[in-house]
Amino acid sequence: MGDTTIKKLDTAHSPKEGSEKFLVSGTHVSMRMWENEPPTKNKPEVSRPYETVGYVLKGKAELHSEGQVVTLKAGDAYLVPKNAKHTYKILETFTAIEATSPPSQVHGREE
């Protein structure tokens, strides 16, 4: 039989780095929240060795990736493919939930 352990976490105690809060992590996927991230100019462009899916809870941002620009607002879901060069420009105070596979923490993710 495989691992049958259920994890339940009180996210009030989740580790944070700036406006990024690490919610829960498993063997194959992790979830985090970008909470009340203030408007900014474009962040540095990055490429990550994992796939990211997200859902916007509030605010507005532009996702720039591989020559494409997509506006994200509350209720939108998005996907950033593995190894795609991308950056975000936060237009209005932004909160989103993201899941990464494999877990982003495994790859020593930087800011």
N, C-alpha and C positions, 0 to 999 in steps of 0.2 A: 504494500500500500504506500502511496506517496505521502508527502507532507500534508497533514490535515490541520495544521495550526492556523487559527484565525488571529489576525492582529487587529486590535482596536486601540487607537491612540487618542489621547486628549491633546488636540492640536494647540491648546493654550501653552503647551510646553515644547512645541516643535522648534527645532533649531532655525535661526533666521540669519540671512546675510543680506543686509540692506532691506529692500522690499520683497525679497524672495524668502518664502517660508517652505521648508521641506516637510511635507505632510506624512507620507508613508512610503516605504520602499519594500519591494519583494525581490525575488530572484530575477524576474524577467521584466518588471515594470516599476516605475516610481511615479509619485504624484507630488506636485508642488503648487504653490500659489504665489503669484505676484500680486501683492496686496497694497492698494493705494499708492501705486508708483506715480510720482509727479511728472508733469509734462517735461520733456527733454528734447534736445536735438537728437539726431541719429546717434545711437550707440555705436561702438566699433563693430565693424562687420566680423562675423565669426562663422565657423563651420564646425559642426559637432558630429562625433561618430555615433550618433543615435538619432532615431526618429522622434519627433515631438508632435503631439496632438494637443489642442487647447480649446478652451471655451471661455468667452469673455463674459464676465459677470457685470461689469460696469466700466464706463469710460470709453475712450476712443484712441486708436493707435494706427499707424501705418506699418505694415510688414513689407520690407523690401527684401526680395530674394531673387537672385539670378536674373536680374533685369526686369522683374515684375514688381508691381506695387499694389498691395491689397489693403483697403481700409477695413479695420476691425472695429466693431461696436458691440454693445451689450446684445447677447443672444447669438452672436456669430461663433462658429466653430472653425478651426483652422488646422492645417497640417504643414509642418516643415520637414521635408525629407532628410534622411540621413546624409550627411556631408554637404548639404546645400549651403552656400554662402548666403548669410542673411543678417539683417539688422532691424531694429524697431525704432520708430519715432513716436513717442507718447504724445498725443495731442490733448487729451483730457485725462485727469487722474484715473488710473487704469488698474483694474483688478481682473485677473484671469487665473483659471486652473489649468495646469498642464500635466500631461503624462508623457513619460519618455520610456522608450524601449530600445536597447536595454537601459536599466536605471542610470540616470545621469551621474549619480554619485560614484558609481563604479569607475567612471572615466576621469575622475579628478576635475570635474567641471570648475572653471574659473568664473569670476564675475562677468 
